[in-house]
Amino acid sequence: MEGVMMDTSQLPDALGLLNALPEPRVLIGPDYRVAAVNDAYRRQFGGEEVIEGRFCYEVSHRYATPCDQAGEYCPLRDCMETGEPHRVLHVHYTAAGQEHVEVEVAPVPGSTFFMETMRTLRHARSDTRERELVGYSRPFNRMLELAKRVAERETSVLLLGESGTGKELMAQAIHDMSPRADASFVVVECSGLTESLFESELFGYEKGAFTGAISRKIGLVEAVQGGTLFLDEVGDIPLALQVKLLRLLEAGTYRRVGGLEPLRADFRLIAATHRDLGEMVKAGTFRQDLYFRINVFPIRLPPLRERSDDLPALAERLLARLGAGRHVTLSPEALDCLAAYGFPGNVRELRNVLEHALILADGTVIQPQHFPPGIGDVPWHGSAVPAAAAGFTEMVPLDSLEKRYLAWAEKTFPGDRKALAEKLGVSERTLYRKLREL
């Protein structure tokens, strides 16, 4: 539909205001066609191509059908159905390549048009930052959308996921997107903390508080003033120390060891764990009141085996970091080996595998033989189910295979349909539609 122009005489008065708005804005009709774009959009996303008259999903996603028919959440569709604004994080194709873009759609009063506002998450782009979140798969994008939404608030966040999934990176990203981004981001490694070390590290101590305290020491809670405190592996805090953390979170005050004066704490809390805190509460090894206090907004970080579409981009980025100036790539066979491996150690293990390969590769292309033993030989790890175990033992049409798999997944998955949709990497709307077709 490129080059098809619409009758601008039918556009609302908002058309003349588009270029006065600093953020990229697009006017879209109920038929999904772009009616007008402002200069900010054209500079950031449009390049030299003609946008007006084309379908919004064609421009942004290169889809042949609307987003909701392609397995994505479509804010325009929901806006048309409810008359209310809707917001979502999408991956858009732009003049700079693929970018994570927060899309907000709202109806234009007195017209049949909708205003779409786009804000790029710069921290998530493929740029030169050393510690950068990398991914465009649907599970990754869903995780990032939740992080973006909660970052704007003061709500406590609990990051859940296996070891090596990047919980500290996600905590840093939430901090960077929050109003506290200009203040400190302080990490507390909770594993192995003793009672005396816990108090002195978190709260600091006064001179003479104990043997060896020759001067006052500032604790991490004081150092993070105005910023974000990240409690890594919070599930490893001994039960006796959990009450001290709870008191800090509830009262918002603390005292240095050996001190009398109460000090006011000012930080945003993000905690992370690879443990099942709910089961620990049942077992009596984690305080229920502390669990409720930190589990306000849980975000699950998908393991690498659930976001295999991100493997090429992750490998490319890691090789660029580890290569020390060498331009090294993966052969198709090597990439196939990585895709067939489950990576129980997740991104951290992928990094180690690539570093091992870089040492053995003399040229500029990594081959399967450069990987550690076992990579490419072990088909899957973790919670995946072999095809035969799921009842797939013969060659069948793909449509039939999908229906049988969905029936099996719905029957065996322990969570609700929202969680199942997230596990499968599709929207709830798409999952409900596919289940209805069964």
Contacts in CASP RR format, 6 or more apart in sequence:
PFRMAT RR
TARGET T0000
AUTHOR 0000-0000-0000
METHOD contacts of the structure
MODEL  1
MEGVMMDTSQLPDALGLLNALPEPRVLIGPDYRVAAVNDAYRRQFGGEEV
IEGRFCYEVSHRYATPCDQAGEYCPLRDCMETGEPHRVLHVHYTAAGQEH
VEVEVAPVPGSTFFMETMRTLRHARSDTRERELVGYSRPFNRMLELAKRV
AERETSVLLLGESGTGKELMAQAIHDMSPRADASFVVVECSGLTESLFES
ELFGYEKGAFTGAISRKIGLVEAVQGGTLFLDEVGDIPLALQVKLLRLLE
AGTYRRVGGLEPLRADFRLIAATHRDLGEMVKAGTFRQDLYFRINVFPIR
LPPLRERSDDLPALAERLLARLGAGRHVTLSPEALDCLAAYGFPGNVREL
RNVLEHALILADGTVIQPQHFPPGIGDVPWHGSAVPAAAAGFTEMVPLDS
LEKRYLAWAEKTFPGDRKALAEKLGVSERTLYRKLREL
1 33 0 8 1.000
1 53 0 8 1.000
1 54 0 8 1.000
1 55 0 8 1.000
1 58 0 8 1.000
2 49 0 8 1.000
2 50 0 8 1.000
2 54 0 8 1.000
3 50 0 8 1.000
3 52 0 8 1.000
3 53 0 8 1.000
3 54 0 8 1.000
4 33 0 8 1.000
4 52 0 8 1.000
4 53 0 8 1.000
4 54 0 8 1.000
5 52 0 8 1.000
5 53 0 8 1.000
6 33 0 8 1.000
6 35 0 8 1.000
6 52 0 8 1.000
6 53 0 8 1.000
8 15 0 8 1.000
8 35 0 8 1.000
8 36 0 8 1.000
11 27 0 8 1.000
11 35 0 8 1.000
11 36 0 8 1.000
11 111 0 8 1.000
11 113 0 8 1.000
12 27 0 8 1.000
12 108 0 8 1.000
12 110 0 8 1.000
12 111 0 8 1.000
12 113 0 8 1.000
14 27 0 8 1.000
14 108 0 8 1.000
14 111 0 8 1.000
14 113 0 8 1.000
14 115 0 8 1.000
15 27 0 8 1.000
15 35 0 8 1.000
15 36 0 8 1.000
18 25 0 8 1.000
18 27 0 8 1.000
18 36 0 8 1.000
18 37 0 8 1.000
18 38 0 8 1.000
19 38 0 8 1.000
19 39 0 8 1.000
19 40 0 8 1.000
21 38 0 8 1.000
21 40 0 8 1.000
22 40 0 8 1.000
23 40 0 8 1.000
23 117 0 8 1.000
23 118 0 8 1.000
23 119 0 8 1.000
24 37 0 8 1.000
24 38 0 8 1.000
24 40 0 8 1.000
24 41 0 8 1.000
24 44 0 8 1.000
24 45 0 8 1.000
24 117 0 8 1.000
24 118 0 8 1.000
24 119 0 8 1.000
25 37 0 8 1.000
25 38 0 8 1.000
25 40 0 8 1.000
25 41 0 8 1.000
25 115 0 8 1.000
25 116 0 8 1.000
25 117 0 8 1.000
25 118 0 8 1.000
26 34 0 8 1.000
26 36 0 8 1.000
26 37 0 8 1.000
26 38 0 8 1.000
26 41 0 8 1.000
26 51 0 8 1.000
26 56 0 8 1.000
26 115 0 8 1.000
26 116 0 8 1.000
26 118 0 8 1.000
27 34 0 8 1.000
27 35 0 8 1.000
27 36 0 8 1.000
27 37 0 8 1.000
27 108 0 8 1.000
27 113 0 8 1.000
27 114 0 8 1.000
27 115 0 8 1.000
27 116 0 8 1.000
28 34 0 8 1.000
28 35 0 8 1.000
28 56 0 8 1.000
28 76 0 8 1.000
28 105 0 8 1.000
28 113 0 8 1.000
28 114 0 8 1.000
28 116 0 8 1.000
29 35 0 8 1.000
29 112 0 8 1.000
29 113 0 8 1.000
29 114 0 8 1.000
30 80 0 8 1.000
30 112 0 8 1.000
30 113 0 8 1.000
30 114 0 8 1.000
32 55 0 8 1.000
32 56 0 8 1.000
32 57 0 8 1.000
32 66 0 8 1.000
32 76 0 8 1.000
33 53 0 8 1.000
33 54 0 8 1.000
33 55 0 8 1.000
33 56 0 8 1.000
34 51 0 8 1.000
34 52 0 8 1.000
34 53 0 8 1.000
34 54 0 8 1.000
34 55 0 8 1.000
34 56 0 8 1.000
34 59 0 8 1.000
35 52 0 8 1.000
35 53 0 8 1.000
35 113 0 8 1.000
36 52 0 8 1.000
37 46 0 8 1.000
37 51 0 8 1.000
37 52 0 8 1.000
41 51 0 8 1.000
41 118 0 8 1.000
42 51 0 8 1.000
44 94 0 8 1.000
44 95 0 8 1.000
44 118 0 8 1.000
44 120 0 8 1.000
45 92 0 8 1.000
45 94 0 8 1.000
45 95 0 8 1.000
45 118 0 8 1.000
46 94 0 8 1.000
46 95 0 8 1.000
47 95 0 8 1.000
51 59 0 8 1.000
55 66 0 8 1.000
56 76 0 8 1.000
56 116 0 8 1.000
57 63 0 8 1.000
57 65 0 8 1.000
57 66 0 8 1.000
57 67 0 8 1.000
57 70 0 8 1.000
58 64 0 8 1.000
60 90 0 8 1.000
60 92 0 8 1.000
60 93 0 8 1.000
60 101 0 8 1.000
61 67 0 8 1.000
61 70 0 8 1.000
61 72 0 8 1.000
61 90 0 8 1.000
61 91 0 8 1.000
61 92 0 8 1.000
61 93 0 8 1.000
62 93 0 8 1.000
63 70 0 8 1.000
66 74 0 8 1.000
66 76 0 8 1.000
66 77 0 8 1.000
67 73 0 8 1.000
67 74 0 8 1.000
67 76 0 8 1.000
67 77 0 8 1.000
67 90 0 8 1.000
68 74 0 8 1.000
68 77 0 8 1.000
68 427 0 8 1.000
68 429 0 8 1.000
68 430 0 8 1.000
71 426 0 8 1.000
71 427 0 8 1.000
71 429 0 8 1.000
71 430 0 8 1.000
72 90 0 8 1.000
72 138 0 8 1.000
72 427 0 8 1.000
73 88 0 8 1.000
73 427 0 8 1.000
73 429 0 8 1.000
75 86 0 8 1.000
75 87 0 8 1.000
75 88 0 8 1.000
75 103 0 8 1.000
75 104 0 8 1.000
75 105 0 8 1.000
76 86 0 8 1.000
76 105 0 8 1.000
76 114 0 8 1.000
76 116 0 8 1.000
78 84 0 8 1.000
78 86 0 8 1.000
79 85 0 8 1.000
79 86 0 8 1.000
79 105 0 8 1.000
79 106 0 8 1.000
79 107 0 8 1.000
79 114 0 8 1.000
80 114 0 8 1.000
83 107 0 8 1.000
85 104 0 8 1.000
85 105 0 8 1.000
85 106 0 8 1.000
85 107 0 8 1.000
86 104 0 8 1.000
86 105 0 8 1.000
87 102 0 8 1.000
87 103 0 8 1.000
87 104 0 8 1.000
87 105 0 8 1.000
88 102 0 8 1.000
88 103 0 8 1.000
88 145 0 8 1.000
89 100 0 8 1.000
89 101 0 8 1.000
89 102 0 8 1.000
89 103 0 8 1.000
89 121 0 8 1.000
89 141 0 8 1.000
89 144 0 8 1.000
89 145 0 8 1.000
89 148 0 8 1.000
90 100 0 8 1.000
90 101 0 8 1.000
90 103 0 8 1.000
90 141 0 8 1.000
91 98 0 8 1.000
91 99 0 8 1.000
91 100 0 8 1.000
91 101 0 8 1.000
91 136 0 8 1.000
91 141 0 8 1.000
92 98 0 8 1.000
92 99 0 8 1.000
92 101 0 8 1.000
92 103 0 8 1.000
92 118 0 8 1.000
94 101 0 8 1.000
96 125 0 8 1.000
98 126 0 8 1.000
98 136 0 8 1.000
99 120 0 8 1.000
99 121 0 8 1.000
99 124 0 8 1.000
99 125 0 8 1.000
100 120 0 8 1.000
100 121 0 8 1.000
100 124 0 8 1.000
100 125 0 8 1.000
100 136 0 8 1.000
100 141 0 8 1.000
100 144 0 8 1.000
101 118 0 8 1.000
101 119 0 8 1.000
101 120 0 8 1.000
101 121 0 8 1.000
102 118 0 8 1.000
102 119 0 8 1.000
102 120 0 8 1.000
102 121 0 8 1.000
102 145 0 8 1.000
102 148 0 8 1.000
103 116 0 8 1.000
103 117 0 8 1.000
103 118 0 8 1.000
104 116 0 8 1.000
104 117 0 8 1.000
104 118 0 8 1.000
104 119 0 8 1.000
105 114 0 8 1.000
105 115 0 8 1.000
105 116 0 8 1.000
105 117 0 8 1.000
106 114 0 8 1.000
106 115 0 8 1.000
106 117 0 8 1.000
107 113 0 8 1.000
107 114 0 8 1.000
107 115 0 8 1.000
108 114 0 8 1.000
108 115 0 8 1.000
121 144 0 8 1.000
121 148 0 8 1.000
121 177 0 8 1.000
123 129 0 8 1.000
123 132 0 8 1.000
123 133 0 8 1.000
123 173 0 8 1.000
123 176 0 8 1.000
123 177 0 8 1.000
124 132 0 8 1.000
124 133 0 8 1.000
124 135 0 8 1.000
124 144 0 8 1.000
124 173 0 8 1.000
126 132 0 8 1.000
126 134 0 8 1.000
126 313 0 8 1.000
126 317 0 8 1.000
130 321 0 8 1.000
131 169 0 8 1.000
131 172 0 8 1.000
132 169 0 8 1.000
132 317 0 8 1.000
133 144 0 8 1.000
133 169 0 8 1.000
133 170 0 8 1.000
133 173 0 8 1.000
134 310 0 8 1.000
134 313 0 8 1.000
134 314 0 8 1.000
134 317 0 8 1.000
135 141 0 8 1.000
135 307 0 8 1.000
135 310 0 8 1.000
135 313 0 8 1.000
135 314 0 8 1.000
136 309 0 8 1.000
136 310 0 8 1.000
136 313 0 8 1.000
137 307 0 8 1.000
137 308 0 8 1.000
137 309 0 8 1.000
137 310 0 8 1.000
137 425 0 8 1.000
138 425 0 8 1.000
138 426 0 8 1.000
139 302 0 8 1.000
139 306 0 8 1.000
139 307 0 8 1.000
139 422 0 8 1.000
139 425 0 8 1.000
140 302 0 8 1.000
140 307 0 8 1.000
140 310 0 8 1.000
142 422 0 8 1.000
142 425 0 8 1.000
143 170 0 8 1.000
143 299 0 8 1.000
143 300 0 8 1.000
143 301 0 8 1.000
143 302 0 8 1.000
144 173 0 8 1.000
146 297 0 8 1.000
146 299 0 8 1.000
147 157 0 8 1.000
147 170 0 8 1.000
147 173 0 8 1.000
147 174 0 8 1.000
147 177 0 8 1.000
147 299 0 8 1.000
148 177 0 8 1.000
150 157 0 8 1.000
150 174 0 8 1.000
150 297 0 8 1.000
150 299 0 8 1.000
151 173 0 8 1.000
151 174 0 8 1.000
151 175 0 8 1.000
151 177 0 8 1.000
151 178 0 8 1.000
152 177 0 8 1.000
152 178 0 8 1.000
152 179 0 8 1.000
154 268 0 8 1.000
155 296 0 8 1.000
155 297 0 8 1.000
156 249 0 8 1.000
156 268 0 8 1.000
156 269 0 8 1.000
156 270 0 8 1.000
156 271 0 8 1.000
156 293 0 8 1.000
156 294 0 8 1.000
156 295 0 8 1.000
156 296 0 8 1.000
156 297 0 8 1.000
157 171 0 8 1.000
157 174 0 8 1.000
157 269 0 8 1.000
157 270 0 8 1.000
157 271 0 8 1.000
157 296 0 8 1.000
157 297 0 8 1.000
157 298 0 8 1.000
157 299 0 8 1.000
158 234 0 8 1.000
158 270 0 8 1.000
158 271 0 8 1.000
158 272 0 8 1.000
158 273 0 8 1.000
158 277 0 8 1.000
158 294 0 8 1.000
158 295 0 8 1.000
158 296 0 8 1.000
158 297 0 8 1.000
158 298 0 8 1.000
158 299 0 8 1.000
159 167 0 8 1.000
159 170 0 8 1.000
159 171 0 8 1.000
159 270 0 8 1.000
159 271 0 8 1.000
159 272 0 8 1.000
159 273 0 8 1.000
159 298 0 8 1.000
159 299 0 8 1.000
159 301 0 8 1.000
160 272 0 8 1.000
160 273 0 8 1.000
160 274 0 8 1.000
160 298 0 8 1.000
160 299 0 8 1.000
160 300 0 8 1.000
160 301 0 8 1.000
161 167 0 8 1.000
161 272 0 8 1.000
161 273 0 8 1.000
161 274 0 8 1.000
161 300 0 8 1.000
161 301 0 8 1.000
161 303 0 8 1.000
162 274 0 8 1.000
162 301 0 8 1.000
162 303 0 8 1.000
162 344 0 8 1.000
162 345 0 8 1.000
162 346 0 8 1.000
163 274 0 8 1.000
163 345 0 8 1.000
163 346 0 8 1.000
163 348 0 8 1.000
164 345 0 8 1.000
164 346 0 8 1.000
164 347 0 8 1.000
164 348 0 8 1.000
164 349 0 8 1.000
165 301 0 8 1.000
165 302 0 8 1.000
165 303 0 8 1.000
165 304 0 8 1.000
165 346 0 8 1.000
165 347 0 8 1.000
166 301 0 8 1.000
166 346 0 8 1.000
166 347 0 8 1.000
166 348 0 8 1.000
167 232 0 8 1.000
167 272 0 8 1.000
167 301 0 8 1.000
168 187 0 8 1.000
168 230 0 8 1.000
168 232 0 8 1.000
168 272 0 8 1.000
170 299 0 8 1.000
170 301 0 8 1.000
171 185 0 8 1.000
171 187 0 8 1.000
171 228 0 8 1.000
171 230 0 8 1.000
171 232 0 8 1.000
171 270 0 8 1.000
171 272 0 8 1.000
172 185 0 8 1.000
172 230 0 8 1.000
174 228 0 8 1.000
174 270 0 8 1.000
175 181 0 8 1.000
175 185 0 8 1.000
175 227 0 8 1.000
175 228 0 8 1.000
175 230 0 8 1.000
175 268 0 8 1.000
175 270 0 8 1.000
178 228 0 8 1.000
178 268 0 8 1.000
180 226 0 8 1.000
180 227 0 8 1.000
180 228 0 8 1.000
180 268 0 8 1.000
183 224 0 8 1.000
183 225 0 8 1.000
183 226 0 8 1.000
183 227 0 8 1.000
183 228 0 8 1.000
184 223 0 8 1.000
184 224 0 8 1.000
184 225 0 8 1.000
184 226 0 8 1.000
184 227 0 8 1.000
184 228 0 8 1.000
185 224 0 8 1.000
185 227 0 8 1.000
185 228 0 8 1.000
185 230 0 8 1.000
186 220 0 8 1.000
186 223 0 8 1.000
186 224 0 8 1.000
186 227 0 8 1.000
186 228 0 8 1.000
186 229 0 8 1.000
186 230 0 8 1.000
186 267 0 8 1.000
187 230 0 8 1.000
187 232 0 8 1.000
188 201 0 8 1.000
188 202 0 8 1.000
188 220 0 8 1.000
188 229 0 8 1.000
188 230 0 8 1.000
188 231 0 8 1.000
188 232 0 8 1.000
189 232 0 8 1.000
189 233 0 8 1.000
190 231 0 8 1.000
190 232 0 8 1.000
190 233 0 8 1.000
190 234 0 8 1.000
190 235 0 8 1.000
190 236 0 8 1.000
190 237 0 8 1.000
191 232 0 8 1.000
191 233 0 8 1.000
191 236 0 8 1.000
192 236 0 8 1.000
193 201 0 8 1.000
193 236 0 8 1.000
193 237 0 8 1.000
193 238 0 8 1.000
193 241 0 8 1.000
195 238 0 8 1.000
195 240 0 8 1.000
195 241 0 8 1.000
196 210 0 8 1.000
198 237 0 8 1.000
198 241 0 8 1.000
198 244 0 8 1.000
199 205 0 8 1.000
199 244 0 8 1.000
199 257 0 8 1.000
200 217 0 8 1.000
200 219 0 8 1.000
200 257 0 8 1.000
201 219 0 8 1.000
201 220 0 8 1.000
202 219 0 8 1.000
202 220 0 8 1.000
202 221 0 8 1.000
202 245 0 8 1.000
202 248 0 8 1.000
202 254 0 8 1.000
203 219 0 8 1.000
203 221 0 8 1.000
203 222 0 8 1.000
203 254 0 8 1.000
203 255 0 8 1.000
203 256 0 8 1.000
203 257 0 8 1.000
204 216 0 8 1.000
204 217 0 8 1.000
204 218 0 8 1.000
204 219 0 8 1.000
204 222 0 8 1.000
204 256 0 8 1.000
204 257 0 8 1.000
205 213 0 8 1.000
205 216 0 8 1.000
205 217 0 8 1.000
205 256 0 8 1.000
205 257 0 8 1.000
205 258 0 8 1.000
205 259 0 8 1.000
206 213 0 8 1.000
206 216 0 8 1.000
206 256 0 8 1.000
206 257 0 8 1.000
206 258 0 8 1.000
206 259 0 8 1.000
207 213 0 8 1.000
207 214 0 8 1.000
207 215 0 8 1.000
207 216 0 8 1.000
208 214 0 8 1.000
208 258 0 8 1.000
209 256 0 8 1.000
209 257 0 8 1.000
209 258 0 8 1.000
209 259 0 8 1.000
210 257 0 8 1.000
213 257 0 8 1.000
216 256 0 8 1.000
217 256 0 8 1.000
219 256 0 8 1.000
220 229 0 8 1.000
221 229 0 8 1.000
221 248 0 8 1.000
221 254 0 8 1.000
221 265 0 8 1.000
221 267 0 8 1.000
222 263 0 8 1.000
224 267 0 8 1.000
225 265 0 8 1.000
225 266 0 8 1.000
225 267 0 8 1.000
226 266 0 8 1.000
226 267 0 8 1.000
226 268 0 8 1.000
227 266 0 8 1.000
227 267 0 8 1.000
227 268 0 8 1.000
228 267 0 8 1.000
228 268 0 8 1.000
228 269 0 8 1.000
228 270 0 8 1.000
229 267 0 8 1.000
229 268 0 8 1.000
229 269 0 8 1.000
229 270 0 8 1.000
230 270 0 8 1.000
230 271 0 8 1.000
230 272 0 8 1.000
231 237 0 8 1.000
231 245 0 8 1.000
231 269 0 8 1.000
231 270 0 8 1.000
231 271 0 8 1.000
231 272 0 8 1.000
231 294 0 8 1.000
232 272 0 8 1.000
233 272 0 8 1.000
233 273 0 8 1.000
233 274 0 8 1.000
233 275 0 8 1.000
234 271 0 8 1.000
234 272 0 8 1.000
234 273 0 8 1.000
234 277 0 8 1.000
234 294 0 8 1.000
235 273 0 8 1.000
235 275 0 8 1.000
235 277 0 8 1.000
235 280 0 8 1.000
235 286 0 8 1.000
236 273 0 8 1.000
236 275 0 8 1.000
237 245 0 8 1.000
239 284 0 8 1.000
239 285 0 8 1.000
239 286 0 8 1.000
239 287 0 8 1.000
242 286 0 8 1.000
242 287 0 8 1.000
242 290 0 8 1.000
243 287 0 8 1.000
243 290 0 8 1.000
245 290 0 8 1.000
246 287 0 8 1.000
246 289 0 8 1.000
246 290 0 8 1.000
246 293 0 8 1.000
248 254 0 8 1.000
248 265 0 8 1.000
249 269 0 8 1.000
249 290 0 8 1.000
249 293 0 8 1.000
249 294 0 8 1.000
250 293 0 8 1.000
252 264 0 8 1.000
252 265 0 8 1.000
253 262 0 8 1.000
253 263 0 8 1.000
253 264 0 8 1.000
253 265 0 8 1.000
254 262 0 8 1.000
254 263 0 8 1.000
254 265 0 8 1.000
255 261 0 8 1.000
255 262 0 8 1.000
255 263 0 8 1.000
256 263 0 8 1.000
269 294 0 8 1.000
271 294 0 8 1.000
277 286 0 8 1.000
277 291 0 8 1.000
277 295 0 8 1.000
278 286 0 8 1.000
278 291 0 8 1.000
280 286 0 8 1.000
280 291 0 8 1.000
281 287 0 8 1.000
281 288 0 8 1.000
281 291 0 8 1.000
300 422 0 8 1.000
303 343 0 8 1.000
303 346 0 8 1.000
303 382 0 8 1.000
304 310 0 8 1.000
304 311 0 8 1.000
304 314 0 8 1.000
304 342 0 8 1.000
304 343 0 8 1.000
304 345 0 8 1.000
304 346 0 8 1.000
304 347 0 8 1.000
304 349 0 8 1.000
304 350 0 8 1.000
305 342 0 8 1.000
305 343 0 8 1.000
305 380 0 8 1.000
305 381 0 8 1.000
305 382 0 8 1.000
305 384 0 8 1.000
306 423 0 8 1.000
306 425 0 8 1.000
308 339 0 8 1.000
311 335 0 8 1.000
311 338 0 8 1.000
311 339 0 8 1.000
311 350 0 8 1.000
312 330 0 8 1.000
312 335 0 8 1.000
314 347 0 8 1.000
314 350 0 8 1.000
315 330 0 8 1.000
315 335 0 8 1.000
315 338 0 8 1.000
315 350 0 8 1.000
315 354 0 8 1.000
316 329 0 8 1.000
318 350 0 8 1.000
318 351 0 8 1.000
318 354 0 8 1.000
319 328 0 8 1.000
319 329 0 8 1.000
319 330 0 8 1.000
319 354 0 8 1.000
319 358 0 8 1.000
319 366 0 8 1.000
322 351 0 8 1.000
322 354 0 8 1.000
322 355 0 8 1.000
322 358 0 8 1.000
323 358 0 8 1.000
326 358 0 8 1.000
326 364 0 8 1.000
327 364 0 8 1.000
328 358 0 8 1.000
328 361 0 8 1.000
328 363 0 8 1.000
328 364 0 8 1.000
328 365 0 8 1.000
328 366 0 8 1.000
329 364 0 8 1.000
329 365 0 8 1.000
329 366 0 8 1.000
330 338 0 8 1.000
330 365 0 8 1.000
330 366 0 8 1.000
331 365 0 8 1.000
331 366 0 8 1.000
331 367 0 8 1.000
331 368 0 8 1.000
333 367 0 8 1.000
333 368 0 8 1.000
334 357 0 8 1.000
334 366 0 8 1.000
334 367 0 8 1.000
334 368 0 8 1.000
334 370 0 8 1.000
334 371 0 8 1.000
337 368 0 8 1.000
337 371 0 8 1.000
337 375 0 8 1.000
337 376 0 8 1.000
338 350 0 8 1.000
338 353 0 8 1.000
338 375 0 8 1.000
338 376 0 8 1.000
340 376 0 8 1.000
340 379 0 8 1.000
340 380 0 8 1.000
341 374 0 8 1.000
341 375 0 8 1.000
341 376 0 8 1.000
341 378 0 8 1.000
341 379 0 8 1.000
341 380 0 8 1.000
341 381 0 8 1.000
342 378 0 8 1.000
342 379 0 8 1.000
342 380 0 8 1.000
342 381 0 8 1.000
342 382 0 8 1.000
342 384 0 8 1.000
343 349 0 8 1.000
343 350 0 8 1.000
343 381 0 8 1.000
344 381 0 8 1.000
344 382 0 8 1.000
353 371 0 8 1.000
353 372 0 8 1.000
353 375 0 8 1.000
354 366 0 8 1.000
356 370 0 8 1.000
356 371 0 8 1.000
356 372 0 8 1.000
357 366 0 8 1.000
357 370 0 8 1.000
357 371 0 8 1.000
358 366 0 8 1.000
360 369 0 8 1.000
360 370 0 8 1.000
361 367 0 8 1.000
361 370 0 8 1.000
368 375 0 8 1.000
368 376 0 8 1.000
380 386 0 8 1.000
387 393 0 8 1.000
390 405 0 8 1.000
390 408 0 8 1.000
391 404 0 8 1.000
391 408 0 8 1.000
392 401 0 8 1.000
392 404 0 8 1.000
392 405 0 8 1.000
396 404 0 8 1.000
402 434 0 8 1.000
403 434 0 8 1.000
403 437 0 8 1.000
403 438 0 8 1.000
406 434 0 8 1.000
406 435 0 8 1.000
406 438 0 8 1.000
407 438 0 8 1.000
409 420 0 8 1.000
409 424 0 8 1.000
410 417 0 8 1.000
410 420 0 8 1.000
410 435 0 8 1.000
413 419 0 8 1.000
413 420 0 8 1.000
413 423 0 8 1.000
417 428 0 8 1.000
417 431 0 8 1.000
417 432 0 8 1.000
417 435 0 8 1.000
418 428 0 8 1.000
420 431 0 8 1.000
421 427 0 8 1.000
421 428 0 8 1.000
421 430 0 8 1.000
421 431 0 8 1.000
424 431 0 8 1.000
426 434 0 8 1.000
END
